[in-house]
């Protein structure tokens, strides 16, 4: 079974399923996706997100505030640690730096990133890191705050091999999204070829960033199959072997209950 290591199920368009979340989950399972990680974006929507997915063993969650969410409740590390104590919670994030969609004085992003790393270390859970147009400072803060103590994943990776190597050296995994299927992503496919197999993850980031052939439309966890196909092809390996490795990596990193 496939794993979608990063999605936002509370933001999925359920209209094709008549608004029925359980019908959506059934269709997702029938499409071959056996496990999903529903990632937090802000504290305001966290209770509703948890309530939505709590009954389902195949869904885990994280706790964190996305770097682009500027005017939101800013959790202190102890609040994140408290949320991370929930049995479904397996990670802190997503967190990080995004200088592409934010501008001006961004010290608040850097403070938030450091705070999330502190929380992850306090509860001994891995980090889900978002980094866009901020490769130098992302790695710098990860080093300064000893993020290697807990590790984690560079989610929706779109940077070059040099950044991937620095993240790998800090004990992080590299996750590829539907972006890798885009025609313009030749360099990213080269990165996917070089990342050690035991550090590869795949994701959809649904409902965002739908892969080819669904690009520009709503994204769903079942589309992770297209990411798997592209990564396997880039590496010149059997798809089933890649899927099995990614599943092992996911359960190893996030210590999901019931994992293999």
RAHU-V109670 format. One record per helix or strand. SS is the DSSP state (H for helix, E for strand). FROM is the first residue (numbers start at 1). TO is the last residue. Records with the same first field share a line. If there is no record, write none. Layout:
SS = FROM-TO + FROM-TO
This chain:
E = 2-7 + 33-38 + 59-63 + 89-98 + 126-132 + 152-154 + 172-176 + 200-202
H = 9-11 + 15-17 + 21-30 + 46-53 + 77-84 + 107-123 + 135-144 + 147-149 + 161-169 + 178-181 + 186-194 + 197-199 + 221-235 + 239-254
